[in-house]
């Protein structure tokens, strides 16, 4: 018969070693450590044949001198030997500084050392077949603790320098992941289905795709929801027009109890000089210029100017005084200017000296009746009111400055009343196509323009929308409907607007943002300028191995995590060491750019280039698809979409898109592809075929084929 040895549980914080000592002097050593739980088997083979074992504890040296040997508080009865020779009684030799105790297999004992009492518990009647397996009579929790103790003890027995190195490496990786982890800027589900498809499609057409902001069953955005003073705050407001945009610019937005925030309008002259135009002074110019044009019999007013305050003032003057506004692309050949004037039937031109071929136009376009020169500060002393000799023209010539300065000081300070105003007339734009091709003339109603503005107001999430704290810089021509709509959107949002006449011709962002006098937060720029910036920065970045690897890591994190890296050790080091230094772009946060369908542009930005530009500029990039007969954008990427891939996002809230079969490209139930056809209140004529073939991706975004 074999009986199990006692199960011991000790907790001596000062224990250095523990071992079993048999009465004949044999020793069985256990694992050293401060805590032990072991089961030992005795050599009992029958009645009276049990062997006596001794428990010997060796304590640390600093306790050897302080603690006396342990005392037995209860002496166990000696077992009776019924048969067999009595084993010789041998007492193990006690070493100095050791606690010595004799145990049998059936009795509990209590021992004390150093003033602390400890219980040595002997559990009997165990039937373990292995001398180191847990006792069956022990609880599940005790067994788990025992296994945990053995595992931890075995782990630290095998610990070495390589283990420390591996643990340190894993701890560093986990710490980096936890400290740098960011939640996505937008939920991935919102990017998985960015537009809504109609449940039914017509033959040879795809489903009709609408943005999530204007789903099927609800109307597309048609206006600005303008509420007149005294109107019910819960009632739906008017769509509004350009006059309401300027009224909102003057009114500002309420911030706090008694504070009204208004945007500023600036003109950037060169790289150092910035001129601010007071809103009341601009209101006076709108009234005086508009009244002068009406008094001289003007009806169709053509503006041939670069991006400037005078261009915007003329546009609002035409809206308030019921005139047709015609915006001509600037810096065009003489023949192209005359052709655009003839096709638009303009009778008035507002332009700058030196850029408009007056002699040639007067000879070849006799319908011109009125000319207004916008003279710069250095040319005011000259007489610009005379008609050149030999032209034979009866054109009435005046200068912008004379119209303003010769009027009474109090004249023109009040806008025309809101009541009994007629609907504003059209705005004519010219869509420039490829070299050698005639520009396409498009007439937009005020409804088309305000619908496109409303779509831009809702296309950007609330946290990223334009506000009075923003400064918007149009670095593309205002003759482009997309740039014009964005500028009017900024004015309606009470953001500040800066005009730079040379910005639209700048080859890259470095030239556009070269002026330290202004720091725009939002810009509208051409894809060619962004492409040139990408080439310049990428070529400089390739010379640094660290910079190239760090850029790859950040771009990969941007595309996979969906979070824009705005802070952290790596992005701060990248910004300081490798990001280009734009003197006027320190606060840049949002970049608008657009692909022009049949617009002569040869640059198309890929998803990887867009992500690179986000890291280079530190700003989010919105890439739009624009067309001649659509005010604003047809579709544009989500401001939080960093996944890469060539696409232009979902349709904006002012249009809906359908793809029709064209040639060998046909629609099916599994795939939507064909010619883009746009419908909606932002489209001139309510419907327009764009003449290009595209497809709708799985995430319901539009991509050209």
C-alpha positions in Angstrom: 0.0 0.0 0.0 1.3 3.5 -1.0 0.1 6.6 0.6 0.7 10.2 -0.5 3.0 12.5 1.3 1.7 15.7 2.9 0.9 18.6 0.7 2.7 21.6 1.9 2.0 25.3 1.4 4.5 27.8 2.8 4.8 31.5 2.5 8.2 32.7 3.9 9.3 35.8 2.2 12.8 35.1 3.4 13.0 31.4 2.3 16.1 30.8 0.1 15.9 27.0 -0.4 13.6 24.1 0.6 14.3 20.4 0.5 13.0 17.1 2.0 15.4 15.2 4.2 14.8 11.5 5.0 15.7 10.1 8.4 18.5 8.1 6.9 20.1 11.3 5.6 18.9 11.2 2.0 17.8 14.5 0.6 15.3 15.5 -2.1 15.6 19.2 -3.2 12.6 21.2 -4.3 12.6 24.3 -6.5 13.9 27.3 -4.6 11.7 30.4 -4.1 9.6 32.3 -1.6 6.4 30.2 -2.2 6.0 26.4 -2.5 3.2 24.0 -2.9 4.3 20.3 -3.3 2.9 16.8 -2.7 5.5 14.1 -1.7 5.0 10.3 -1.5 6.3 8.4 1.4 7.7 4.9 1.2 4.9 3.1 3.1 4.5 -0.4 1.8 2.3 -1.7 4.7 1.4 -1.1 8.3 4.3 0.1 10.3 6.6 0.5 7.3 6.1 4.3 6.8 9.3 6.2 6.4 9.9 9.4 8.3 10.9 12.5 6.2 12.2 15.8 7.5 11.4 19.3 6.1 14.4 21.6 6.1 14.2 25.3 5.4 17.2 27.4 4.6 16.7 31.1 5.1 18.6 34.1 3.8 21.7 35.1 5.6 20.3 38.4 6.9 17.6 36.4 8.8 20.0 33.6 10.1 21.3 35.7 13.0 17.9 37.2 13.9 15.6 34.2 14.0 16.0 31.3 16.4 15.1 27.7 15.4 11.4 27.1 15.1 9.5 25.7 18.0 6.9 22.9 17.8 3.6 24.0 19.1 2.0 20.6 18.9 3.9 17.3 19.0 2.4 14.6 16.8 2.0 11.0 18.1 4.7 8.6 17.0 3.3 5.9 14.7 3.0 2.3 16.0 5.2 -0.3 14.2 3.3 -3.6 14.1 5.9 -5.6 12.2 9.2 -5.4 10.6 12.5 -4.1 11.9 12.5 -0.7 13.4 14.5 1.7 11.3 17.5 3.2 13.1 16.7 6.6 14.4 19.0 9.1 12.8 18.7 12.7 13.3 19.8 14.9 10.4 22.6 17.2 11.2 21.3 20.7 11.6 23.3 23.5 9.9 23.6 26.9 11.5 21.0 29.3 10.6 18.4 26.6 9.4 15.0 25.9 10.7 14.6 22.1 11.2 11.4 20.2 11.6 10.4 16.5 11.5 7.0 15.6 10.0 5.1 12.4 9.5 2.5 11.9 6.8 -0.5 12.4 8.9 -0.2 15.4 11.2 -0.5 19.2 10.8 2.1 21.3 12.6 2.5 25.0 13.4 5.9 26.5 13.5 7.1 30.0 14.3 10.1 31.9 13.1 11.1 35.5 13.7 7.9 36.3 15.6 5.6 35.2 12.8 3.5 32.0 13.0 3.2 29.8 9.9 1.0 26.7 9.5 2.4 23.6 7.8 -0.6 21.6 6.6 -0.4 17.9 5.9 -3.2 16.5 3.7 -3.5 12.7 3.8 -5.2 10.0 1.9 -4.1 11.3 -1.5 -3.6 8.9 -4.4 -1.3 10.7 -6.7 0.8 8.5 -9.1 3.3 11.3 -9.9 5.3 13.1 -7.3 4.8 16.5 -8.8 1.2 16.4 -10.0 -1.5 18.4 -8.2 -3.5 16.7 -5.5 -7.0 15.5 -6.4 -8.3 16.8 -3.1 -7.1 20.3 -3.9 -9.7 22.8 -5.3 -9.7 23.9 -8.9 -8.5 27.4 -7.9 -5.6 25.8 -6.0 -4.6 23.7 -9.0 -4.7 26.7 -11.2 -2.5 28.6 -8.8 -0.1 25.6 -8.7 0.2 25.4 -12.5 0.7 29.2 -12.7 3.4 29.0 -10.1 5.2 26.2 -11.9 4.9 28.1 -15.2 6.2 31.3 -13.9 9.0 29.5 -12.1 10.0 27.6 -15.2 9.9 30.8 -17.3 12.3 32.7 -15.1 14.6 29.7 -14.7 15.2 29.9 -18.5 15.5 33.8 -18.6 18.6 35.1 -20.3 19.8 38.2 -22.3 17.9 37.1 -25.5 14.7 36.8 -23.6 15.1 40.3 -22.3 15.8 41.6 -25.8 12.7 39.9 -27.2 10.5 41.1 -24.4 11.8 44.7 -24.8 11.2 44.6 -28.6 7.6 43.3 -28.1 7.0 45.9 -25.4 8.2 48.7 -27.6 6.0 47.6 -30.5 2.9 47.3 -28.3 3.7 50.7 -26.8 4.1 52.3 -30.2 0.8 50.8 -31.5 -1.1 51.9 -28.4 0.4 55.4 -28.3 0.0 56.2 -32.0 -3.3 54.5 -32.7 -6.1 56.8 -33.9 -9.7 56.2 -34.6 -10.7 56.6 -38.3 -11.8 60.1 -39.2 -15.0 58.6 -40.6 -16.7 55.2 -40.1 -15.6 52.8 -42.8 -19.3 51.9 -43.5 -19.9 55.5 -44.7 -17.1 55.0 -47.2 -18.3 51.6 -48.3 -21.6 53.0 -49.8 -21.1 56.7 -50.6 -24.1 57.2 -52.8 -27.6 55.6 -53.2 -28.7 53.8 -56.3 -32.3 53.7 -57.4 -34.0 50.3 -57.1 -35.2 50.4 -60.7 -33.2 51.2 -63.8 -34.3 52.0 -67.4 -33.2 49.9 -70.4 -29.7 50.8 -71.6 -29.2 52.8 -68.4 -27.7 52.2 -65.0 -29.5 53.0 -61.8 -29.8 56.6 -60.9 -27.1 57.5 -58.3 -27.7 60.2 -55.7 -25.6 61.3 -52.7 -26.5 60.2 -49.2 -27.3 63.9 -48.3 -30.2 63.9 -50.9 -31.4 60.3 -51.2 -34.3 59.1 -53.4 -37.6 60.3 -52.2 -36.2 63.7 -51.1 -35.6 66.7 -53.4 -32.1 67.7 -54.5 -30.7 70.8 -52.9 -32.0 73.8 -54.9 -31.0 76.8 -52.8 -29.6 78.4 -49.7 -32.7 78.2 -47.4 -32.6 82.0 -46.8 -35.0 83.2 -44.1 -36.2 86.8 -44.3 -36.4 88.9 -41.1 -39.5 88.0 -39.1 -40.1 84.7 -40.8 -41.0 81.6 -38.8 -37.8 79.9 -37.8 -39.3 76.4 -38.4 -40.5 77.3 -41.9 -38.4 76.4 -45.0 -36.6 79.5 -46.4 -36.2 80.8 -49.9 -33.6 79.4 -52.3 -32.1 82.8 -52.6 -29.7 84.3 -55.2 -26.4 86.2 -55.4 -28.0 89.2 -53.6 -28.6 87.1 -50.5 -25.0 86.0 -50.5 -23.8 89.5 -50.3 -26.4 90.4 -47.6 -25.2 87.4 -45.6 -21.6 88.6 -46.0 -22.6 92.0 -44.5 -24.7 90.5 -41.8 -22.0 88.1 -40.5 -22.7 85.2 -38.2 -23.6 85.4 -34.5 -20.9 84.2 -32.1 -21.8 84.5 -28.5 -24.3 86.9 -27.0 -23.2 90.1 -28.5 -20.4 89.3 -31.0 -20.9 89.1 -34.8 -18.1 87.5 -36.9 -17.6 88.8 -40.4 -15.1 87.8 -43.0 -12.6 90.1 -44.6 -11.8 90.6 -48.3 -8.2 91.1 -49.2 -6.0 91.8 -52.2 -2.5 90.4 -52.4 -0.1 92.7 -54.3 3.2 91.1 -54.9 4.7 89.1 -52.0 4.6 91.6 -49.2 1.7 94.0 -49.7 -1.8 93.1 -48.6 -4.7 95.5 -49.0 -7.9 95.0 -47.0 -11.3 96.2 -48.5 -13.9 97.3 -46.0 -17.3 95.7 -46.6 -19.2 99.0 -46.5 -16.8 100.4 -49.1 -17.4 97.4 -51.4 -21.2 97.9 -50.9 -20.8 101.4 -52.1 -18.9 100.3 -55.2 -21.5 97.7 -56.0 -24.2 100.4 -56.0 -22.3 103.1 -57.8 -20.9 100.7 -60.5 -24.3 99.1 -61.0 -26.1 102.5 -61.3 -23.5 103.8 -63.7 -23.9 100.8 -66.0 -27.7 101.2 -66.0 -27.5 104.9 -66.6 -25.3 104.4 -69.7 -27.7 101.8 -71.2 -25.8 98.7 -70.4 -27.4 95.4 -70.4 -24.9 92.6 -71.0 -21.7 93.3 -69.1 -18.5 91.4 -69.9 -15.7 91.2 -67.3 -12.2 90.7 -68.7 -10.1 90.7 -65.5 -7.9 88.4 -63.5 -9.0 87.2 -60.1 -9.7 90.5 -58.3 -12.1 92.4 -56.1 -13.5 94.3 -59.1 -14.6 91.1 -60.7 -16.6 90.1 -57.7 -18.0 93.6 -57.2 -19.2 93.6 -60.9 -20.8 90.2 -60.5 -22.9 91.5 -57.5 -23.6 94.8 -59.2 -25.2 92.9 -62.1 -27.2 90.9 -59.7 -28.6 93.9 -57.8 -29.3 96.0 -60.9 -30.7 93.3 -63.1 -27.9 93.0 -65.6 -26.4 90.0 -67.5 -22.9 89.2 -66.2 -20.4 87.6 -68.7 -17.1 86.4 -67.3 -14.4 86.0 -69.9 -11.3 83.9 -69.4 -8.4 86.2 -68.9 -5.2 86.5 -70.9 -6.6 85.2 -74.2 -5.6 86.0 -77.9 -7.2 89.0 -79.5 -9.2 86.9 -81.9 -10.6 84.8 -79.1 -11.7 87.8 -77.1 -13.5 89.3 -80.0 -15.2 86.0 -80.8 -16.4 85.6 -77.2 -17.7 89.2 -77.2 -19.6 88.6 -80.4 -21.1 85.3 -79.3 -22.2 86.7 -75.9 -23.5 89.9 -77.5 -21.8 92.0 -74.8 -22.4 95.8 -75.0 -20.2 96.7 -72.0 -16.7 95.6 -71.0 -15.0 96.1 -67.7 -11.2 95.4 -68.1 -7.7 96.6 -67.2 -5.4 98.7 -69.5 -2.8 96.8 -71.3 -4.6 93.5 -71.3 -7.6 94.4 -73.5 -7.0 95.1 -77.2 -9.3 98.1 -77.4 -8.2 99.3 -80.9 -8.8 95.9 -82.4 -12.1 95.3 -80.6 -13.4 98.8 -81.6 -12.7 98.1 -85.3 -14.0 94.5 -85.4 -16.8 94.7 -82.8 -19.0 97.7 -83.4 -21.7 96.6 -80.9 -19.5 97.7 -78.0 -21.1 100.7 -76.4 -19.4 101.1 -73.0 -15.9 100.5 -71.6 -14.8 100.8 -67.9 -11.1 100.8 -67.2 -9.9 99.4 -63.9 -6.7 101.4 -63.4 -4.0 100.5 -60.9 -2.5 103.0 -58.5 0.5 103.8 -60.7 -1.6 104.8 -63.7 -4.2 107.0 -62.0 -2.6 110.2 -63.2 -3.2 109.4 -66.9 -6.3 110.3 -68.9 -8.1 107.1 -69.8 -11.4 108.6 -70.8 -10.5 109.5 -74.4 -11.2 107.2 -77.3 -8.2 106.5 -79.4 -8.1 108.5 -82.6 -9.0 106.7 -85.8 -11.1 104.0 -84.3 -14.3 105.7 -85.4 -16.1 104.3 -82.4 -18.7 105.9 -80.2 -17.7 104.0 -77.1 -18.4 105.7 -73.7 -15.1 105.3 -71.8 -14.8 105.8 -68.0 -12.6 104.6 -65.3 -13.6 102.6 -62.2 -11.9 105.1 -59.9 -13.6 108.1 -61.4 -17.0 106.5 -61.0 -16.4 105.9 -57.3 -14.5 109.1 -56.5 -16.8 111.5 -58.4 -19.9 110.4 -56.7 -21.1 111.9 -53.4 -19.7 110.4 -50.2 -23.0 109.3 -48.9 -24.2 107.9 -52.2 -24.5 104.1 -52.6 -24.2 103.1 -49.0 -27.6 101.3 -48.9 -28.4 98.3 -51.0 -31.6 98.2 -53.1 -34.6 97.0 -51.0 -35.5 93.3 -50.9 -39.1 93.8 -51.8 -40.3 94.0 -55.4 -37.0 92.8 -56.8 -37.1 90.8 -60.1 -35.3 87.6 -60.7 -31.6 88.1 -61.4 -30.5 87.5 -64.9 -28.1 84.8 -66.2 -24.4 84.5 -65.7 -22.5 83.5 -68.9 -19.3 81.5 -68.6 -16.9 80.2 -71.3 -15.5 76.7 -70.9 -12.0 76.5 -72.4 -11.3 73.3 -74.2 -8.2 72.0 -75.8 -5.8 74.1 -77.9 -7.2 75.3 -81.2 -10.8 74.5 -80.1 -13.5 77.0 -79.6 -14.7 77.8 -76.1 -18.1 76.5 -75.1 -20.4 79.2 -74.0 -22.8 78.3 -71.1 -25.5 80.4 -69.6 -26.2 79.6 -65.9 -29.2 80.9 -64.1 -29.0 82.2 -60.6 -30.8 79.0 -59.5 -28.0 76.9 -61.0 -25.3 78.8 -59.1 -27.1 78.8 -55.7 -27.9 75.1 -56.0 -24.2 74.4 -56.6 -23.3 76.6 -53.5 -25.9 74.7 -51.4 -24.3 71.4 -52.5 -20.8 72.6 -51.4 -22.1 73.6 -48.1 -23.3 70.1 -47.3 -20.6 68.2 -49.1 -18.1 68.9 -46.3 -18.7 67.5 -42.7 -19.7 70.1 -40.2 -16.4 70.1 -38.4 -14.5 70.9 -41.6 -16.8 73.4 -43.2 -15.8 77.0 -44.0 -16.2 79.4 -41.1 -15.3 83.0 -40.2 -11.9 81.7 -38.9 -10.9 80.5 -42.5 -9.1 82.4 -45.2 -10.0 81.2 -48.7 -7.6 81.8 -51.6 -8.9 81.0 -55.2 -5.7 80.0 -57.0 -7.7 79.0 -60.1 -9.5 81.3 -62.5 -12.8 82.7 -61.4 -14.0 82.1 -65.0 -14.2 78.5 -64.0 -17.6 77.7 -62.5 -16.1 75.4 -59.9 -13.7 78.1 -58.5 -16.5 80.7 -58.7 -18.9 78.6 -56.8 -16.3 77.9 -54.1 -15.6 81.6 -53.7 -19.2 82.4 -53.3 -19.5 79.6 -50.8 -16.7 81.1 -48.8 -18.5 84.5 -48.8 -21.8 83.0 -47.8 -20.0 81.2 -44.9 -18.5 84.5 -43.7 -15.0 83.4 -44.4 -12.3 85.8 -45.4 -11.3 85.8 -49.1 -8.0 86.8 -50.6 -7.6 87.6 -54.3 -4.2 87.2 -56.0 -4.2 88.1 -59.7 -1.2 86.0 -60.4 -2.2 82.9 -58.4 -4.1 81.3 -61.2 -1.0 81.3 -63.4 1.4 80.0 -60.7 3.0 76.7 -61.7 3.0 75.1 -58.2 1.9 75.6 -54.6 5.3 77.0 -53.7 4.7 80.0 -56.0 1.0 80.3 -55.0 1.9 80.4 -51.3 5.0 82.4 -51.6 3.6 85.5 -49.9 4.2 85.4 -46.2 1.7 88.2 -45.8 -1.3 85.9 -46.0 -1.7 82.3 -44.7 -4.8 80.7 -46.3 -6.5 77.8 -44.6 -8.4 76.8 -47.8 -7.4 77.1 -51.4 -8.8 76.1 -54.8 -6.0 75.1 -57.1 -5.5 73.4 -60.5 -4.4 69.7 -60.8 -1.3 70.8 -62.8 -0.1 72.9 -59.9 -0.5 70.0 -57.5 1.2 67.6 -59.9 4.2 70.0 -60.2 4.4 70.3 -56.4 4.3 66.5 -56.1 7.2 66.1 -58.5 9.3 68.8 -56.7 8.8 67.3 -53.3 9.1 63.7 -54.3 12.4 64.2 -56.1 13.8 66.0 -53.0 12.5 63.3 -50.7 14.1 60.5 -52.7 17.5 61.7 -51.7 16.9 60.8 -48.1 16.5 57.2 -47.2 15.0 58.0 -43.8 12.6 60.5 -45.3 11.5 58.1 -48.0 11.0 55.2 -45.5 9.1 57.5 -43.1 6.9 58.8 -45.9 6.1 55.3 -46.9 5.2 54.4 -43.3 2.9 57.5 -42.9 1.2 57.1 -46.3 0.5 53.4 -45.5 -0.9 54.3 -42.1 -3.0 57.0 -43.7 -4.5 54.7 -46.3 -5.1 51.7 -44.0 -6.1 53.3 -40.7 -8.2 56.1 -42.2 -6.8 58.7 -39.7 -5.0 61.8 -40.8 -1.7 62.0 -39.0 -1.8 65.4 -37.3 0.3 64.8 -34.2 2.9 62.4 -32.8 6.6 61.9 -32.8 6.9 60.6 -36.3 4.7 63.1 -38.0 6.3 66.0 -36.0 9.8 64.8 -37.1 8.5 64.4 -40.7 7.0 67.9 -40.7 10.2 69.5 -39.4 12.7 67.6 -41.6 11.0 66.7 -44.9 7.7 68.7 -45.4 8.2 71.6 -47.8 8.1 75.0 -46.2 5.3 77.0 -47.7 5.7 80.6 -46.4 2.0 81.4 -46.8 0.6 77.9 -46.2 1.4 77.3 -42.5 -2.2 77.0 -41.6 -3.4 75.2 -44.7 -6.1 72.6 -43.9 -8.2 72.0 -47.0 -7.3 71.9 -50.7 -9.9 71.9 -53.6 -8.9 70.7 -57.0 -10.9 69.5 -60.0 -10.6 67.5 -63.2 -12.1 69.3 -66.1 -14.0 67.1 -68.6 -12.9 68.2 -72.1 -11.2 71.1 -70.6 -7.8 70.6 -72.2 -6.2 69.4 -69.0 -3.7 66.6 -69.4 -3.1 65.9 -65.7 -5.1 63.4 -63.7 -4.1 62.8 -60.1 -4.0 59.2 -58.8 -5.0 58.1 -55.3 -1.4 57.6 -54.3 -0.5 61.1 -55.4 -3.4 62.6 -53.5 -2.2 60.8 -50.3 1.3 62.1 -50.9 0.0 65.6 -51.3 -1.9 65.3 -48.1 1.3 64.5 -46.3 3.3 67.1 -48.2 0.8 69.9 -47.4 -0.6 68.8 -44.1 -4.1 69.4 -45.6 -7.0 67.3 -46.7 -7.5 67.2 -50.5 -10.9 67.2 -52.2 -10.8 66.0 -55.8 -13.8 66.9 -58.0 -15.0 66.1 -61.5 -16.4 69.2 -63.3 -18.1 69.8 -66.7 -19.0 72.7 -68.8 -22.8 72.7 -68.3 -22.7 71.8 -64.6 -22.3 74.6 -62.1 -19.8 73.7 -59.4 -18.9 70.0 -59.4 -20.5 66.8 -60.8 -19.1 64.7 -58.0 -16.2 65.0 -55.6 -14.3 62.8 -53.1 -15.2 62.7 -49.5 -12.9 64.9 -47.4 -12.1 61.8 -45.2 -11.5 59.3 -48.0 -7.8 58.4 -48.0 -8.0 54.9 -49.4 -6.4 55.6 -52.7 -7.5 54.5 -56.2 -8.6 56.7 -59.0 -12.2 57.9 -58.4 -14.0 61.2 -58.0 -16.3 60.3 -55.1 -20.1 60.4 -55.2 -22.4 63.0 -56.9 -22.9 66.2 -55.0 -26.3 67.1 -53.5 -27.4 69.3 -56.4 -27.2 66.6 -59.2 -28.0 63.0 -59.8 -25.9 60.8 -62.2 -27.0 58.0 -64.6 -24.8 56.1 -67.0 -26.1 55.3 -70.5 -24.8 52.7 -73.0 -22.3 54.1 -75.4 -20.6 52.1 -78.1 -19.3 48.8 -76.7 -19.7 49.9 -73.1 -23.0 48.6 -71.8 -24.8 48.4 -68.5 -25.9 45.2 -66.8 -27.3 44.1 -63.4 -23.8 43.4 -62.2 -22.0 46.5 -63.5 -22.9 50.1 -64.1 -20.9 51.8 -66.9 -21.5 54.1 -69.8 -21.6 57.8 -70.7 -22.2 60.1 -67.8 -25.5 62.0 -67.9 -26.2 64.6 -65.2 -29.5 65.9 -64.1 -30.5 68.4 -61.4 -31.0 72.0 -60.5 -27.3 72.8 -60.9 -27.3 71.7 -64.5 -27.8 74.3 -67.3 -30.9 73.0 -69.1 -31.6 70.5 -66.3 -29.8 67.7 -68.1 -26.5 67.3 -69.8 -24.5 64.4 -71.4 -20.8 64.9 -70.6 -19.5 62.8 -73.5 -17.1 60.7 -71.4 -17.4 57.1 -70.3 -17.2 56.1 -66.6 -18.2 53.3 -64.3 -19.6 53.2 -60.7 -17.3 51.3 -58.4 -18.4 48.9 -55.6 -18.3 51.8 -53.1 -20.7 53.8 -55.4 -18.2 56.4 -56.5 -17.6 57.5 -60.0 -14.4 56.6 -61.9 -13.5 57.5 -65.5 -12.7 54.6 -67.8 
